[in-house]
Amino acid sequence: MTTRIVRVGNTLTVEIPEELVAEAALPVGDPVEWVPNGAGSLALVSSPRTVTRKKPADMTIEELMEGLNEGDSLGEYDWGPPRGVEVW
């Protein structure tokens, strides 16, 4: 599949056909890396962190809390003064 390098302002971009992105299973918006793999050749690869990354809505509470030790404090958040009929 042929594409081209395009100048957008001060940046060079590469147009990637949607079919190719779908075939490579690269979700739009996820980080990728350009890796030189020979004279005049580049490979576009998914960043390692995107392979195992889940959306928080798809994670269990255990996965969300992974890496925290018992007793760790995540801090408090001040939501401001009460509004309406909340009881504090």
Beta strands, then each sheet from edge to edge (+ up, - down):
strand 1: 5-8
strand 2: 11-14
strand 3: 32-36
strand 4: 42-46
sheet 1: 1+ 2-
sheet 2: 3+ 4-
end
